[in-house]
């Protein structure tokens, strides 16, 4: 038996038991990956969305939520709202740069296209904007969102999808 040189990335559907860990991934991602773009007060207001785990769970359950695992442990997740909007994409800071976000985005782009969506949109944080730009998403408009008394900026971005059902 030899150790594997590359950790094994996999994907699976969301399960209600995942909620505490996903809330932790959500908070850690905001705390450690967005500091260059958002103040501490903004980060705290944003991360507070996971404080009510029952509400956080309900949001994840009503969307198509996929979990990325690394050697069996959840390290990231993506949630597709409706047919054509990425509502959440978060990767644990310890797992960034290993293809987790790309794997999740690839899966949701394929699912949305197979369901007939012609485009996919997301409201990308300033910290995530570069990730989406590299994937072919174009900025459509700047937004300012009020969360718990803090104003946060993001950008609505959109990508044209190739529909596999198209002639």
KEVEX-340784 format. One record per residue: x, y, z of N, C-alpha, C, O in turn; residue in one letter. Coordinates in nm, 2 decimals. Layout:
<recs>
{{X; Y; Z}; {X; Y; Z}; {X; Y; Z}; {X; Y; Z}; a}
...
</recs>
This chain:
<recs>
{{0.08; -0.12; 0.00}; {0.00; 0.00; 0.00}; {0.09; 0.13; 0.00}; {0.18; 0.14; 0.08}; x}
{{0.06; 0.21; -0.09}; {0.13; 0.34; -0.09}; {0.04; 0.46; -0.08}; {-0.08; 0.45; -0.11}; x}
{{0.09; 0.57; -0.03}; {0.00; 0.68; -0.01}; {-0.03; 0.74; -0.15}; {0.05; 0.74; -0.24}; x}
{{-0.15; 0.80; -0.16}; {-0.18; 0.86; -0.29}; {-0.12; 1.00; -0.30}; {-0.11; 1.08; -0.20}; x}
{{-0.06; 1.03; -0.42}; {0.00; 1.15; -0.44}; {-0.09; 1.27; -0.45}; {-0.07; 1.38; -0.41}; x}
{{-0.21; 1.24; -0.51}; {-0.31; 1.34; -0.53}; {-0.43; 1.31; -0.44}; {-0.49; 1.20; -0.46}; x}
{{-0.48; 1.40; -0.36}; {-0.60; 1.37; -0.28}; {-0.72; 1.35; -0.38}; {-0.72; 1.41; -0.49}; x}
{{-0.81; 1.27; -0.34}; {-0.93; 1.24; -0.42}; {-1.04; 1.34; -0.41}; {-1.10; 1.35; -0.30}; x}
{{-1.07; 1.41; -0.51}; {-1.18; 1.50; -0.51}; {-1.31; 1.43; -0.56}; {-1.30; 1.35; -0.66}; x}
{{-1.42; 1.45; -0.50}; {-1.54; 1.39; -0.55}; {-1.66; 1.48; -0.52}; {-1.64; 1.59; -0.46}; x}
{{-1.78; 1.45; -0.57}; {-1.89; 1.53; -0.55}; {-2.01; 1.44; -0.51}; {-2.02; 1.33; -0.56}; x}
{{-2.10; 1.50; -0.43}; {-2.22; 1.43; -0.40}; {-2.33; 1.53; -0.37}; {-2.30; 1.65; -0.35}; x}
{{-2.46; 1.48; -0.36}; {-2.57; 1.58; -0.33}; {-2.56; 1.62; -0.18}; {-2.50; 1.55; -0.10}; x}
{{-2.62; 1.73; -0.15}; {-2.63; 1.79; -0.02}; {-2.72; 1.69; 0.07}; {-2.82; 1.64; 0.02}; x}
{{-2.68; 1.68; 0.19}; {-2.76; 1.60; 0.29}; {-2.78; 1.69; 0.41}; {-2.70; 1.77; 0.45}; x}
{{-2.90; 1.69; 0.48}; {-2.93; 1.77; 0.59}; {-2.82; 1.77; 0.70}; {-2.79; 1.86; 0.77}; x}
{{-2.76; 1.65; 0.72}; {-2.65; 1.64; 0.82}; {-2.53; 1.72; 0.78}; {-2.44; 1.74; 0.87}; x}
{{-2.51; 1.77; 0.66}; {-2.40; 1.85; 0.62}; {-2.41; 2.00; 0.67}; {-2.30; 2.07; 0.67}; x}
{{-2.52; 2.04; 0.72}; {-2.54; 2.18; 0.75}; {-2.44; 2.24; 0.84}; {-2.38; 2.35; 0.81}; x}
{{-2.41; 2.18; 0.96}; {-2.31; 2.25; 1.05}; {-2.17; 2.26; 0.98}; {-2.11; 2.37; 1.00}; x}
{{-2.13; 2.16; 0.90}; {-2.00; 2.17; 0.84}; {-2.00; 2.28; 0.72}; {-1.91; 2.35; 0.70}; x}
{{-2.11; 2.28; 0.65}; {-2.12; 2.38; 0.54}; {-2.13; 2.52; 0.60}; {-2.07; 2.61; 0.54}; x}
{{-2.19; 2.54; 0.71}; {-2.20; 2.67; 0.78}; {-2.05; 2.71; 0.81}; {-2.01; 2.83; 0.80}; x}
{{-1.97; 2.61; 0.86}; {-1.83; 2.64; 0.90}; {-1.75; 2.67; 0.77}; {-1.67; 2.77; 0.78}; x}
{{-1.77; 2.60; 0.66}; {-1.70; 2.63; 0.54}; {-1.74; 2.77; 0.49}; {-1.65; 2.85; 0.45}; x}
{{-1.87; 2.81; 0.50}; {-1.92; 2.94; 0.46}; {-1.84; 3.05; 0.54}; {-1.79; 3.14; 0.48}; x}
{{-1.84; 3.03; 0.67}; {-1.78; 3.13; 0.76}; {-1.63; 3.14; 0.74}; {-1.58; 3.25; 0.73}; x}
{{-1.56; 3.03; 0.73}; {-1.42; 3.03; 0.71}; {-1.38; 3.09; 0.58}; {-1.28; 3.16; 0.57}; x}
{{-1.45; 3.06; 0.48}; {-1.43; 3.11; 0.34}; {-1.43; 3.27; 0.35}; {-1.35; 3.34; 0.30}; x}
{{-1.54; 3.32; 0.41}; {-1.56; 3.47; 0.42}; {-1.45; 3.53; 0.50}; {-1.39; 3.63; 0.46}; x}
{{-1.42; 3.47; 0.62}; {-1.32; 3.52; 0.71}; {-1.18; 3.52; 0.65}; {-1.10; 3.62; 0.67}; x}
{{-1.14; 3.42; 0.58}; {-1.00; 3.40; 0.54}; {-0.98; 3.44; 0.39}; {-0.86; 3.47; 0.35}; x}
{{-1.08; 3.45; 0.31}; {-1.06; 3.47; 0.17}; {-1.11; 3.61; 0.11}; {-1.08; 3.64; 0.00}; x}
{{-1.18; 3.68; 0.20}; {-1.24; 3.81; 0.14}; {-1.18; 3.93; 0.21}; {-1.23; 4.04; 0.19}; x}
{{-1.08; 3.92; 0.30}; {-1.02; 4.03; 0.37}; {-0.96; 4.15; 0.29}; {-0.96; 4.26; 0.33}; x}
{{-0.92; 4.11; 0.17}; {-0.86; 4.22; 0.08}; {-0.97; 4.31; 0.02}; {-0.94; 4.42; -0.02}; x}
{{-1.09; 4.26; 0.02}; {-1.20; 4.33; -0.05}; {-1.31; 4.39; 0.04}; {-1.38; 4.48; 0.01}; x}
{{-1.32; 4.33; 0.17}; {-1.42; 4.37; 0.26}; {-1.37; 4.39; 0.40}; {-1.27; 4.33; 0.44}; x}
{{-1.43; 4.49; 0.47}; {-1.39; 4.52; 0.61}; {-1.43; 4.40; 0.70}; {-1.51; 4.32; 0.67}; x}
{{-1.37; 4.40; 0.82}; {-1.41; 4.30; 0.92}; {-1.56; 4.31; 0.95}; {-1.63; 4.21; 0.97}; x}
{{-1.61; 4.43; 0.96}; {-1.76; 4.45; 0.99}; {-1.84; 4.39; 0.88}; {-1.94; 4.33; 0.90}; x}
{{-1.80; 4.42; 0.75}; {-1.87; 4.36; 0.64}; {-1.86; 4.21; 0.64}; {-1.96; 4.14; 0.61}; x}
{{-1.75; 4.15; 0.67}; {-1.73; 4.01; 0.67}; {-1.82; 3.95; 0.78}; {-1.88; 3.84; 0.76}; x}
{{-1.82; 4.01; 0.90}; {-1.91; 3.96; 1.01}; {-2.06; 3.96; 0.97}; {-2.13; 3.86; 1.00}; x}
{{-2.10; 4.07; 0.90}; {-2.24; 4.08; 0.86}; {-2.27; 3.97; 0.76}; {-2.38; 3.91; 0.77}; x}
{{-2.18; 3.95; 0.67}; {-2.20; 3.85; 0.56}; {-2.20; 3.71; 0.62}; {-2.29; 3.63; 0.60}; x}
{{-2.11; 3.67; 0.71}; {-2.10; 3.54; 0.77}; {-2.21; 3.51; 0.86}; {-2.24; 3.39; 0.88}; x}
{{-2.28; 3.61; 0.91}; {-2.39; 3.59; 1.01}; {-2.51; 3.52; 0.94}; {-2.60; 3.48; 1.01}; x}
{{-2.51; 3.52; 0.81}; {-2.62; 3.45; 0.73}; {-2.62; 3.30; 0.77}; {-2.73; 3.24; 0.75}; x}
{{-2.51; 3.25; 0.83}; {-2.51; 3.11; 0.86}; {-2.54; 3.09; 1.01}; {-2.54; 2.97; 1.06}; x}
{{-2.56; 3.20; 1.09}; {-2.58; 3.18; 1.23}; {-2.71; 3.11; 1.27}; {-2.71; 3.03; 1.36}; x}
{{-2.81; 3.13; 1.19}; {-2.94; 3.05; 1.21}; {-2.93; 2.93; 1.12}; {-2.96; 2.93; 1.00}; x}
{{-2.88; 2.82; 1.17}; {-2.85; 2.70; 1.09}; {-2.98; 2.64; 1.03}; {-2.97; 2.58; 0.93}; x}
{{-3.09; 2.66; 1.10}; {-3.22; 2.61; 1.05}; {-3.25; 2.68; 0.92}; {-3.30; 2.62; 0.82}; x}
{{-3.24; 2.81; 0.92}; {-3.27; 2.89; 0.80}; {-3.17; 2.86; 0.69}; {-3.20; 2.86; 0.58}; x}
{{-3.04; 2.85; 0.73}; {-2.93; 2.82; 0.63}; {-2.96; 2.68; 0.57}; {-2.95; 2.67; 0.45}; x}
{{-3.00; 2.59; 0.65}; {-3.04; 2.45; 0.60}; {-3.15; 2.46; 0.50}; {-3.15; 2.39; 0.40}; x}
{{-3.26; 2.54; 0.54}; {-3.37; 2.55; 0.45}; {-3.34; 2.60; 0.32}; {-3.39; 2.56; 0.21}; x}
{{-3.25; 2.70; 0.32}; {-3.21; 2.77; 0.19}; {-3.13; 2.66; 0.10}; {-3.16; 2.65; -0.02}; x}
{{-3.04; 2.59; 0.16}; {-2.96; 2.49; 0.09}; {-3.05; 2.38; 0.04}; {-3.03; 2.33; -0.07}; x}
{{-3.15; 2.34; 0.12}; {-3.24; 2.23; 0.08}; {-3.33; 2.26; -0.03}; {-3.37; 2.17; -0.11}; x}
{{-3.37; 2.39; -0.04}; {-3.47; 2.42; -0.15}; {-3.40; 2.45; -0.28}; {-3.46; 2.47; -0.38}; x}
{{-3.26; 2.46; -0.28}; {-3.19; 2.48; -0.40}; {-3.12; 2.35; -0.44}; {-3.12; 2.25; -0.36}; x}
{{-3.07; 2.34; -0.56}; {-2.98; 2.23; -0.60}; {-2.85; 2.25; -0.54}; {-2.77; 2.34; -0.59}; x}
{{-2.81; 2.18; -0.43}; {-2.68; 2.20; -0.36}; {-2.60; 2.08; -0.38}; {-2.64; 1.97; -0.35}; x}
{{-2.48; 2.10; -0.43}; {-2.38; 1.99; -0.44}; {-2.26; 2.02; -0.35}; {-2.22; 2.13; -0.32}; x}
{{-2.21; 1.91; -0.29}; {-2.10; 1.91; -0.20}; {-1.97; 1.86; -0.27}; {-1.98; 1.75; -0.33}; x}
{{-1.86; 1.93; -0.25}; {-1.73; 1.87; -0.30}; {-1.67; 1.81; -0.18}; {-1.66; 1.87; -0.07}; x}
{{-1.61; 1.69; -0.20}; {-1.54; 1.63; -0.09}; {-1.40; 1.60; -0.13}; {-1.37; 1.58; -0.25}; x}
{{-1.31; 1.60; -0.03}; {-1.17; 1.57; -0.05}; {-1.14; 1.46; 0.04}; {-1.14; 1.47; 0.16}; x}
{{-1.10; 1.34; -0.02}; {-1.08; 1.22; 0.07}; {-1.20; 1.20; 0.16}; {-1.19; 1.15; 0.27}; x}
{{-1.32; 1.22; 0.11}; {-1.45; 1.19; 0.18}; {-1.50; 1.30; 0.27}; {-1.61; 1.30; 0.31}; x}
{{-1.42; 1.41; 0.29}; {-1.47; 1.52; 0.38}; {-1.51; 1.64; 0.30}; {-1.44; 1.68; 0.21}; x}
{{-1.63; 1.70; 0.33}; {-1.68; 1.82; 0.26}; {-1.58; 1.93; 0.27}; {-1.53; 1.96; 0.38}; x}
{{-1.54; 1.99; 0.15}; {-1.45; 2.10; 0.15}; {-1.51; 2.22; 0.07}; {-1.44; 2.33; 0.07}; x}
{{-1.63; 2.21; 0.02}; {-1.69; 2.32; -0.06}; {-1.83; 2.28; -0.10}; {-1.87; 2.16; -0.10}; x}
{{-1.90; 2.38; -0.14}; {-2.04; 2.36; -0.19}; {-2.08; 2.47; -0.28}; {-2.03; 2.58; -0.28}; x}
{{-2.18; 2.43; -0.37}; {-2.24; 2.52; -0.46}; {-2.39; 2.50; -0.46}; {-2.44; 2.39; -0.44}; x}
{{-2.46; 2.61; -0.47}; {-2.61; 2.61; -0.47}; {-2.66; 2.68; -0.59}; {-2.63; 2.79; -0.62}; x}
{{-2.74; 2.61; -0.67}; {-2.81; 2.66; -0.79}; {-2.95; 2.70; -0.75}; {-3.03; 2.62; -0.71}; x}
{{-2.98; 2.83; -0.77}; {-3.11; 2.88; -0.74}; {-3.19; 2.88; -0.87}; {-3.15; 2.94; -0.97}; x}
{{-3.31; 2.82; -0.87}; {-3.39; 2.81; -0.99}; {-3.31; 2.74; -1.10}; {-3.23; 2.65; -1.07}; x}
{{-3.33; 2.78; -1.22}; {-3.27; 2.71; -1.34}; {-3.13; 2.77; -1.37}; {-3.05; 2.71; -1.44}; x}
{{-3.11; 2.90; -1.33}; {-3.00; 2.97; -1.40}; {-2.92; 3.07; -1.31}; {-2.86; 3.16; -1.36}; x}
{{-2.92; 3.05; -1.18}; {-2.85; 3.14; -1.09}; {-2.77; 3.06; -0.99}; {-2.82; 2.99; -0.91}; x}
{{-2.63; 3.09; -0.99}; {-2.55; 3.03; -0.88}; {-2.57; 3.13; -0.76}; {-2.53; 3.24; -0.76}; x}
{{-2.63; 3.07; -0.65}; {-2.66; 3.15; -0.54}; {-2.54; 3.15; -0.44}; {-2.50; 3.26; -0.38}; x}
{{-2.48; 3.04; -0.42}; {-2.36; 3.03; -0.33}; {-2.26; 2.93; -0.39}; {-2.29; 2.83; -0.45}; x}
{{-2.13; 2.97; -0.38}; {-2.02; 2.89; -0.41}; {-1.91; 2.92; -0.31}; {-1.85; 3.03; -0.31}; x}
{{-1.88; 2.83; -0.22}; {-1.79; 2.85; -0.11}; {-1.69; 2.73; -0.10}; {-1.74; 2.61; -0.11}; x}
{{-1.56; 2.76; -0.09}; {-1.46; 2.65; -0.07}; {-1.38; 2.68; 0.06}; {-1.35; 2.80; 0.08}; x}
{{-1.36; 2.58; 0.14}; {-1.28; 2.60; 0.26}; {-1.14; 2.65; 0.22}; {-1.08; 2.61; 0.13}; x}
{{-1.09; 2.75; 0.30}; {-0.96; 2.81; 0.27}; {-0.85; 2.71; 0.26}; {-0.76; 2.73; 0.18}; x}
{{-0.86; 2.60; 0.33}; {-0.75; 2.50; 0.33}; {-0.75; 2.42; 0.20}; {-0.66; 2.35; 0.16}; x}
{{-0.86; 2.43; 0.12}; {-0.88; 2.35; 0.00}; {-0.88; 2.44; -0.13}; {-0.90; 2.39; -0.24}; x}
{{-0.85; 2.57; -0.12}; {-0.85; 2.65; -0.24}; {-0.73; 2.61; -0.32}; {-0.63; 2.56; -0.28}; x}
{{-0.74; 2.64; -0.45}; {-0.64; 2.61; -0.55}; {-0.62; 2.47; -0.59}; {-0.52; 2.43; -0.65}; x}
{{-0.72; 2.38; -0.55}; {-0.71; 2.24; -0.57}; {-0.82; 2.19; -0.67}; {-0.84; 2.07; -0.69}; x}
{{-0.88; 2.29; -0.74}; {-0.98; 2.25; -0.83}; {-1.12; 2.23; -0.78}; {-1.21; 2.19; -0.85}; x}
{{-1.14; 2.26; -0.65}; {-1.28; 2.23; -0.59}; {-1.38; 2.33; -0.65}; {-1.49; 2.28; -0.69}; x}
{{-1.36; 2.46; -0.65}; {-1.45; 2.55; -0.71}; {-1.48; 2.52; -0.86}; {-1.60; 2.53; -0.90}; x}
{{-1.38; 2.49; -0.93}; {-1.39; 2.46; -1.08}; {-1.48; 2.34; -1.10}; {-1.56; 2.34; -1.18}; x}
{{-1.46; 2.24; -1.02}; {-1.53; 2.11; -1.03}; {-1.68; 2.14; -1.00}; {-1.77; 2.09; -1.07}; x}
{{-1.71; 2.22; -0.89}; {-1.85; 2.25; -0.86}; {-1.91; 2.34; -0.97}; {-2.03; 2.31; -1.01}; x}
{{-1.84; 2.44; -1.02}; {-1.90; 2.53; -1.12}; {-1.92; 2.45; -1.25}; {-2.02; 2.47; -1.31}; x}
{{-1.83; 2.36; -1.29}; {-1.84; 2.28; -1.41}; {-1.97; 2.20; -1.40}; {-2.05; 2.19; -1.49}; x}
{{-1.99; 2.14; -1.28}; {-2.11; 2.05; -1.26}; {-2.24; 2.13; -1.28}; {-2.33; 2.09; -1.35}; x}
{{-2.25; 2.25; -1.21}; {-2.37; 2.33; -1.22}; {-2.39; 2.39; -1.36}; {-2.51; 2.40; -1.40}; x}
{{-2.28; 2.42; -1.43}; {-2.30; 2.47; -1.56}; {-2.36; 2.37; -1.65}; {-2.44; 2.39; -1.74}; x}
{{-2.31; 2.24; -1.64}; {-2.36; 2.13; -1.72}; {-2.51; 2.10; -1.69}; {-2.59; 2.08; -1.77}; x}
{{-2.54; 2.10; -1.56}; {-2.68; 2.07; -1.51}; {-2.77; 2.18; -1.57}; {-2.88; 2.15; -1.62}; x}
{{-2.73; 2.31; -1.55}; {-2.82; 2.42; -1.60}; {-2.84; 2.41; -1.75}; {-2.95; 2.43; -1.80}; x}
{{-2.73; 2.38; -1.82}; {-2.74; 2.37; -1.97}; {-2.83; 2.25; -2.01}; {-2.92; 2.26; -2.10}; x}
{{-2.82; 2.14; -1.94}; {-2.90; 2.02; -1.97}; {-3.05; 2.04; -1.94}; {-3.13; 1.98; -1.99}; x}
{{-3.07; 2.13; -1.85}; {-3.21; 2.17; -1.81}; {-3.27; 2.28; -1.90}; {-3.38; 2.32; -1.88}; x}
{{-3.19; 2.32; -2.00}; {-3.24; 2.42; -2.10}; {-3.20; 2.56; -2.07}; {-3.24; 2.65; -2.15}; x}
{{-3.12; 2.59; -1.97}; {-3.08; 2.73; -1.94}; {-2.99; 2.78; -2.05}; {-2.89; 2.70; -2.09}; x}
{{-3.01; 2.90; -2.10}; {-2.92; 2.95; -2.21}; {-2.80; 3.03; -2.14}; {-2.70; 3.05; -2.21}; x}
{{-2.82; 3.07; -2.02}; {-2.72; 3.15; -1.95}; {-2.72; 3.12; -1.80}; {-2.83; 3.07; -1.75}; x}
{{-2.61; 3.14; -1.73}; {-2.60; 3.13; -1.59}; {-2.55; 3.26; -1.53}; {-2.46; 3.32; -1.59}; x}
{{-2.62; 3.30; -1.42}; {-2.57; 3.43; -1.36}; {-2.54; 3.40; -1.21}; {-2.58; 3.30; -1.15}; x}
{{-2.46; 3.50; -1.16}; {-2.43; 3.50; -1.02}; {-2.40; 3.64; -0.97}; {-2.36; 3.72; -1.05}; x}
{{-2.42; 3.66; -0.85}; {-2.38; 3.79; -0.79}; {-2.25; 3.76; -0.72}; {-2.25; 3.72; -0.60}; x}
{{-2.14; 3.79; -0.79}; {-2.01; 3.75; -0.74}; {-1.95; 3.86; -0.64}; {-1.96; 3.98; -0.67}; x}
{{-1.90; 3.81; -0.53}; {-1.83; 3.90; -0.44}; {-1.71; 3.96; -0.52}; {-1.66; 3.90; -0.62}; x}
{{-1.65; 4.07; -0.47}; {-1.53; 4.12; -0.53}; {-1.42; 4.02; -0.52}; {-1.33; 4.02; -0.61}; x}
{{-1.42; 3.94; -0.42}; {-1.31; 3.84; -0.40}; {-1.33; 3.72; -0.50}; {-1.23; 3.66; -0.54}; x}
{{-1.45; 3.69; -0.54}; {-1.47; 3.58; -0.64}; {-1.48; 3.62; -0.78}; {-1.48; 3.54; -0.87}; x}
{{-1.48; 3.75; -0.81}; {-1.50; 3.80; -0.94}; {-1.40; 3.74; -1.04}; {-1.43; 3.70; -1.15}; x}
{{-1.27; 3.74; -1.00}; {-1.16; 3.69; -1.09}; {-1.19; 3.54; -1.13}; {-1.16; 3.50; -1.24}; x}
{{-1.23; 3.46; -1.03}; {-1.26; 3.32; -1.06}; {-1.37; 3.31; -1.17}; {-1.35; 3.23; -1.26}; x}
{{-1.48; 3.38; -1.15}; {-1.58; 3.38; -1.25}; {-1.54; 3.43; -1.39}; {-1.58; 3.38; -1.49}; x}
{{-1.46; 3.54; -1.39}; {-1.41; 3.60; -1.52}; {-1.33; 3.49; -1.59}; {-1.34; 3.48; -1.71}; x}
{{-1.24; 3.42; -1.52}; {-1.16; 3.31; -1.59}; {-1.25; 3.20; -1.65}; {-1.21; 3.13; -1.74}; x}
{{-1.37; 3.19; -1.60}; {-1.46; 3.08; -1.65}; {-1.55; 3.14; -1.76}; {-1.64; 3.07; -1.80}; x}
{{-1.53; 3.26; -1.80}; {-1.61; 3.31; -1.91}; {-1.73; 3.39; -1.87}; {-1.82; 3.43; -1.96}; x}
{{-1.74; 3.43; -1.74}; {-1.85; 3.51; -1.70}; {-1.82; 3.66; -1.72}; {-1.70; 3.70; -1.70}; x}
{{-1.92; 3.74; -1.77}; {-1.89; 3.88; -1.80}; {-1.97; 3.96; -1.70}; {-2.08; 3.93; -1.66}; x}
{{-1.91; 4.07; -1.65}; {-1.98; 4.16; -1.56}; {-2.10; 4.23; -1.63}; {-2.08; 4.28; -1.74}; x}
{{-2.21; 4.23; -1.56}; {-2.33; 4.30; -1.62}; {-2.37; 4.42; -1.54}; {-2.41; 4.52; -1.60}; x}
{{-2.36; 4.42; -1.41}; {-2.39; 4.54; -1.33}; {-2.33; 4.53; -1.19}; {-2.31; 4.42; -1.13}; x}
{{-2.30; 4.64; -1.13}; {-2.25; 4.65; -0.99}; {-2.37; 4.66; -0.90}; {-2.47; 4.73; -0.93}; x}
{{-2.36; 4.60; -0.78}; {-2.47; 4.60; -0.69}; {-2.42; 4.64; -0.55}; {-2.30; 4.62; -0.52}; x}
{{-2.50; 4.70; -0.47}; {-2.47; 4.72; -0.33}; {-2.58; 4.66; -0.25}; {-2.70; 4.69; -0.27}; x}
{{-2.54; 4.57; -0.16}; {-2.64; 4.49; -0.08}; {-2.62; 4.53; 0.07}; {-2.51; 4.54; 0.12}; x}
{{-2.74; 4.55; 0.14}; {-2.73; 4.58; 0.28}; {-2.75; 4.45; 0.36}; {-2.85; 4.38; 0.34}; x}
{{-2.66; 4.42; 0.45}; {-2.66; 4.30; 0.53}; {-2.64; 4.35; 0.68}; {-2.53; 4.40; 0.71}; x}
{{-2.74; 4.33; 0.76}; {-2.72; 4.36; 0.90}; {-2.65; 4.50; 0.93}; {-2.55; 4.50; 1.01}; x}
{{-2.69; 4.60; 0.86}; {-2.64; 4.73; 0.88}; {-2.51; 4.76; 0.81}; {-2.46; 4.87; 0.82}; x}
{{-2.46; 4.67; 0.73}; {-2.33; 4.69; 0.65}; {-2.37; 4.69; 0.50}; {-2.46; 4.61; 0.46}; x}
{{-2.30; 4.77; 0.42}; {-2.32; 4.77; 0.28}; {-2.20; 4.70; 0.21}; {-2.09; 4.72; 0.24}; x}
{{-2.24; 4.60; 0.13}; {-2.14; 4.52; 0.06}; {-2.16; 4.53; -0.09}; {-2.28; 4.53; -0.14}; x}
{{-2.05; 4.54; -0.17}; {-2.06; 4.55; -0.31}; {-2.04; 4.41; -0.37}; {-1.96; 4.33; -0.32}; x}
{{-2.11; 4.39; -0.48}; {-2.08; 4.27; -0.56}; {-2.11; 4.30; -0.71}; {-2.16; 4.41; -0.74}; x}
{{-2.09; 4.20; -0.79}; {-2.11; 4.22; -0.94}; {-2.20; 4.11; -0.99}; {-2.16; 3.99; -0.97}; x}
{{-2.31; 4.15; -1.06}; {-2.38; 4.04; -1.13}; {-2.31; 4.01; -1.25}; {-2.27; 4.09; -1.34}; x}
{{-2.28; 3.88; -1.27}; {-2.20; 3.83; -1.38}; {-2.28; 3.72; -1.45}; {-2.36; 3.65; -1.39}; x}
{{-2.26; 3.71; -1.58}; {-2.34; 3.61; -1.66}; {-2.25; 3.54; -1.76}; {-2.15; 3.59; -1.81}; x}
{{-2.28; 3.41; -1.78}; {-2.21; 3.33; -1.88}; {-2.31; 3.26; -1.97}; {-2.41; 3.21; -1.93}; x}
{{-2.28; 3.27; -2.10}; {-2.37; 3.20; -2.20}; {-2.34; 3.05; -2.19}; {-2.22; 3.01; -2.18}; x}
{{-2.43; 2.97; -2.19}; {-2.42; 2.82; -2.18}; {-2.44; 2.76; -2.32}; {-2.52; 2.81; -2.40}; x}
{{-2.37; 2.65; -2.34}; {-2.39; 2.57; -2.46}; {-2.50; 2.46; -2.42}; {-2.47; 2.38; -2.34}; x}
{{-2.61; 2.47; -2.49}; {-2.72; 2.37; -2.46}; {-2.69; 2.25; -2.53}; {-2.69; 2.25; -2.66}; x}
{{-2.67; 2.13; -2.46}; {-2.64; 2.01; -2.53}; {-2.76; 1.96; -2.61}; {-2.74; 1.87; -2.70}; x}
{{-2.88; 2.01; -2.58}; {-3.00; 1.96; -2.65}; {-3.02; 2.04; -2.78}; {-3.11; 2.01; -2.87}; x}
{{-2.95; 2.16; -2.79}; {-2.97; 2.24; -2.91}; {-2.93; 2.17; -3.04}; {-2.84; 2.09; -3.04}; x}
{{-3.00; 2.20; -3.15}; {-2.97; 2.13; -3.28}; {-2.83; 2.17; -3.33}; {-2.79; 2.12; -3.44}; x}
</recs>
